[in-house]
Amino acid sequence: MRVSSSLLSVTLFALSVLSVNAQTGTTEAPAAPHTPEPDNPPQTARTAKPEEIAKRLEQVKRDLLPRVWNPKIDQNQGEQKKYLAKWQAVTSDHYILFTNGPTTSCKKYATTLEELYGFVQKELPFQDLDHLLTCYIFATPEEYYRFCGIAAGWSEEEAKATAGHATSAYYACYYDSPRSAVVFHEATHQIVGACHKVRGVGSWFQEGLAVYFEKKSVGEKPAGTIKNELKRGDYYPLTEFCAIPSLLGDKKGHGRRNYAQAGALLDFLINTKLEPVAGKFQQFLKTAAKGYGYGRGLDDSKELVREVYGLTLPELEALWKQHVGAKD
């Protein structure tokens, strides 16, 4: 699905060179209380005027950027001004992107995000928010890694294992191709959390939806080769799979396989014609948001599947095998 230029209406607001006072010239927190960035970024109304966008940009400059710039410029106000002058805000119908990456390419990020937003909304309907979704696109990996330490509490090693990540509050990455699979994958996490209000259930669910829309967005089949894998037993039974706290961090080293399995499982839940699963995925989302949205783990998954589908995990697994033609 392509987004028309009239729908996107990308607007660029350049950050003017601002004086850096002693308060914001270091990495210390400002003396006056401010809404923290990016843990809980202030919301920007979809109807925000240029002056309001400029104000948000100054908030980012004040609260976030001194914490992610190269520490070598902590005591160099001249270099700080140069760094801050590169930052800009790119807005589209549903997003506000703060970035110091190439202007033209970062506008393309907005196009990609709008495309994904429309794709997810069409397949799994939700109401538009009254505010823009926040994104941070850093020009260099090093800035992104420092951001990860601030936003997610990750070590440098953990941050370097990623090219982007998202929560319901924000999406962040370092500059790469605006059409990268990472963009579609991670931005899906933000949509699921912010728009569907589902922030839990389990790694299998969160990563499964992200893989599903990542693959659909680039024209691939989410089911992949799962039929063969299920037939030869090269997968985790759902009673084990739904208990894995982090698919990528699987101690047995099956991270890549886990992501593929999760995407295929979500493809089944969304598209199967088999009763009693058929046509109930929207109900699954609503139930997850209300009752289990902040829970993660096997017990939450079991209860959610039982409440929505009336099935145990082994029974759901049997239907999944039937759906893909891999029934025992």
C-alpha positions in Angstrom: 0.0 0.0 0.0 1.5 3.3 -1.1 0.7 6.6 0.7 -0.2 9.5 -1.6 1.8 12.7 -1.3 -1.4 14.5 -0.3 -2.0 12.1 2.6 1.6 12.2 3.8 2.0 16.0 3.6 5.5 15.7 5.0 6.6 19.0 6.6 10.1 19.7 7.5 11.0 22.0 10.4 14.6 22.9 10.6 16.1 23.4 14.1 17.6 26.8 14.3 20.9 27.2 16.0 20.1 27.8 19.7 22.2 29.1 22.5 23.5 26.4 24.7 23.5 27.6 28.3 25.5 26.2 31.1 22.5 24.1 32.2 22.1 22.2 28.9 25.8 22.3 28.0 26.5 19.2 30.1 25.1 15.8 30.4 23.6 16.5 33.8 19.9 16.8 34.2 18.5 20.3 34.1 17.8 21.9 37.4 14.2 22.8 36.4 11.8 19.8 36.2 11.1 18.8 32.6 9.2 15.9 31.1 11.9 13.3 30.5 13.0 12.2 27.1 12.5 9.6 25.8 11.0 7.5 28.6 7.8 9.4 28.5 8.0 11.9 25.6 5.5 14.7 25.5 2.7 14.0 23.1 2.4 16.1 20.0 -1.2 16.7 18.7 -1.9 15.6 15.2 -3.2 19.1 14.6 0.0 20.8 16.0 1.0 24.1 14.4 4.5 24.9 13.2 5.3 26.8 16.4 4.2 23.8 18.5 6.4 21.5 16.5 9.3 23.9 17.0 8.7 23.8 20.7 8.8 20.0 20.8 12.0 20.1 18.9 13.5 22.4 21.5 12.3 20.0 24.2 14.2 17.2 22.5 17.2 19.3 22.2 17.1 20.3 25.8 16.1 17.0 27.5 17.5 14.3 25.2 20.3 15.4 22.9 22.9 16.3 25.6 22.6 12.7 26.8 23.3 11.1 23.4 25.9 13.5 21.8 29.5 12.5 21.8 30.9 13.0 25.3 33.9 14.7 23.8 31.8 17.9 23.2 30.4 18.1 26.7 32.6 21.1 27.5 32.7 22.6 23.9 29.7 24.9 23.4 30.7 25.6 19.8 30.6 21.9 18.8 27.3 21.5 20.8 25.7 24.3 18.7 26.9 22.6 15.5 25.5 19.3 16.6 22.1 20.7 17.6 21.8 22.7 14.4 21.6 19.5 12.4 18.5 18.3 14.2 15.1 18.7 12.6 11.5 17.4 12.9 9.8 15.7 10.1 6.0 15.3 10.5 3.5 13.2 8.6 -0.2 12.3 9.2 0.6 10.1 12.2 4.3 10.5 13.0 6.8 13.1 14.2 10.4 12.1 13.5 13.3 13.8 15.3 16.5 13.3 13.3 19.9 14.5 12.4 20.0 12.2 9.4 19.8 13.2 5.7 16.7 15.4 5.2 15.5 13.8 1.9 16.0 10.2 3.2 14.4 10.9 6.5 11.3 12.1 4.7 11.3 8.7 3.1 11.3 7.2 6.6 8.0 9.0 7.2 6.6 7.6 4.0 7.6 4.1 5.0 6.1 4.5 8.5 2.8 5.9 7.1 2.7 3.0 4.7 3.1 0.5 7.5 0.6 2.3 9.7 -2.0 2.1 6.9 -1.3 -1.5 6.3 -1.7 -2.6 9.9 -4.8 -0.4 10.4 -6.4 -1.9 7.3 -5.8 -5.5 8.4 -6.2 -5.1 12.2 -8.5 -2.0 12.5 -7.9 0.6 15.3 -8.9 4.2 15.9 -6.4 6.9 15.1 -4.7 8.5 18.1 -5.2 12.2 18.8 -1.4 12.6 18.9 1.6 11.8 16.7 3.7 8.7 17.2 7.3 9.7 18.2 10.4 8.5 16.4 14.1 9.2 16.8 16.4 8.5 13.9 20.1 9.0 14.7 22.7 9.8 12.1 25.2 7.4 13.6 25.1 4.0 15.4 27.0 5.5 18.3 24.3 8.0 19.1 21.7 5.3 18.9 23.7 3.0 21.2 23.9 5.8 23.8 20.2 6.4 23.4 19.6 2.7 24.1 21.4 3.0 27.4 19.2 5.9 28.4 15.9 4.6 27.1 16.1 0.9 27.6 18.9 0.6 30.2 20.9 -1.6 27.8 24.7 -2.1 27.9 26.7 -1.1 24.9 27.0 -4.7 23.9 23.2 -5.2 24.1 22.6 -2.1 22.1 25.1 -3.1 19.4 23.0 -6.3 18.8 20.2 -4.1 17.5 19.7 -1.7 14.6 16.4 -0.3 16.0 13.9 -0.9 18.8 10.5 0.3 19.8 8.0 0.6 22.7 4.5 2.1 22.7 6.2 5.4 23.5 8.7 5.7 20.7 10.5 4.1 17.8 14.3 4.6 17.5 17.0 3.5 15.1 20.2 4.7 13.4 20.1 5.9 9.9 20.0 3.1 7.3 17.7 2.3 4.4 14.2 3.8 5.0 12.9 0.5 3.4 14.9 -1.8 5.7 13.0 -4.8 7.2 14.1 -3.4 10.6 11.9 -0.4 10.1 8.8 -2.4 9.3 9.5 -4.8 12.2 10.3 -2.4 15.0 7.7 0.2 14.0 5.0 -2.6 14.2 5.9 -2.9 17.9 5.1 0.7 18.4 1.7 0.5 16.6 0.7 -2.6 18.5 1.6 -1.0 21.9 0.3 2.5 21.2 -2.7 1.9 19.0 -3.9 -1.5 20.0 -2.8 -1.0 23.6 -1.3 -4.5 23.8 2.1 -4.3 25.5 2.4 -7.8 26.9 1.1 -11.4 26.3 4.6 -12.7 25.5 7.6 -12.5 23.2 6.0 -15.0 20.9 3.0 -12.6 20.3 5.0 -9.4 20.1 7.6 -10.7 17.8 5.1 -12.7 15.8 3.1 -9.7 14.9 6.2 -7.7 14.1 7.5 -10.5 11.8 4.1 -10.9 10.2 3.8 -7.3 9.1 7.5 -7.1 8.3 7.1 -9.9 5.8 3.8 -8.8 4.5 5.1 -5.3 3.9 7.9 -6.5 1.7 5.8 -9.1 -0.2 6.9 -12.2 1.6 4.7 -15.0 3.1 4.7 -14.9 6.9 4.1 -18.7 7.0 7.5 -19.2 5.4 8.6 -22.9 5.5 6.7 -23.7 8.7 4.9 -26.6 7.2 8.1 -28.5 6.7 9.4 -27.6 10.1 6.3 -28.7 11.8 6.3 -32.0 10.0 9.9 -32.8 11.0 9.5 -31.6 14.5 11.9 -28.7 14.1 10.0 -26.3 16.4 9.1 -25.7 20.0 5.7 -27.0 21.1 3.5 -24.1 22.1 3.6 -25.0 25.8 7.4 -24.3 25.6 7.3 -21.6 22.9 4.9 -19.4 24.8 7.1 -19.6 27.9 10.2 -18.2 26.3 10.8 -14.7 27.8 12.8 -13.5 24.8 12.7 -15.4 21.5 15.9 -13.8 20.3 17.7 -14.6 23.6 16.7 -18.2 23.5 19.4 -20.1 25.5 19.4 -22.9 22.9 20.4 -20.5 20.2 17.2 -20.8 18.1 16.5 -17.1 17.9 16.2 -16.9 14.1 14.0 -20.0 14.0 11.8 -18.7 16.8 11.1 -15.4 15.0 10.0 -17.4 11.9 7.8 -19.7 14.0 6.2 -16.7 15.7 5.4 -15.0 12.4 3.9 -18.2 11.1 1.8 -18.7 14.2 0.4 -15.2 14.0 -0.4 -15.7 10.3 -2.5 -18.7 11.4 -4.2 -16.8 14.2 -5.1 -13.9 11.9 -6.0 -15.7 8.7 -7.1 -19.3 9.4 -10.6 -20.4 8.4 -10.7 -23.2 11.0 -13.1 -23.0 13.8 -13.0 -21.9 16.6 -10.0 -19.7 15.8 -11.4 -18.2 12.6 -12.3 -14.5 12.7 -11.5 -14.0 16.3 -8.1 -12.2 16.2 -9.6 -8.8 16.8 -11.3 -10.2 19.9 -7.9 -11.6 20.9 -6.3 -8.2 20.7 -9.1 -6.5 22.7 -9.0 -9.2 25.4 -5.2 -8.9 25.6 -5.4 -5.1 26.0 -8.0 -5.3 28.7 -7.0 -8.3 30.8 -3.5 -9.4 29.9 -1.9 -6.4 28.2 0.8 -6.0 30.8 1.3 -9.7 31.5 3.9 -11.8 29.9 4.5 -15.5 30.1 3.0 -19.0 29.8 0.2 -18.6 32.2 -1.1 -15.4 30.6 -0.9 -17.0 27.1 -2.7 -20.1 28.3 -5.5 -18.1 29.9 -5.8 -15.7 26.9 -6.1 -18.6 24.4 -8.6 -20.4 26.6 -10.8 -17.3 27.1 -10.8 -16.2 23.4 -10.7 -19.6 21.6 -11.8 -22.1 24.3 -8.7 -24.1 23.6 -5.6 -25.4 25.4 -2.3 -24.6 23.8 -1.8 -28.2 22.6 -5.3 -28.0 21.0 -4.4 -24.7 19.3 -1.1 -26.3 18.1 -3.0 -29.2 16.5 -5.3 -26.8 14.6 -2.2 -24.8 13.5 -0.7 -28.0 12.0 -4.0 -28.7 10.3 -4.1 -25.2 8.9 -0.7 -25.5 7.2 -1.2 -29.2 6.2 1.3 -30.6 8.7 -1.2 -32.5 10.8 0.2 -35.7 12.5 
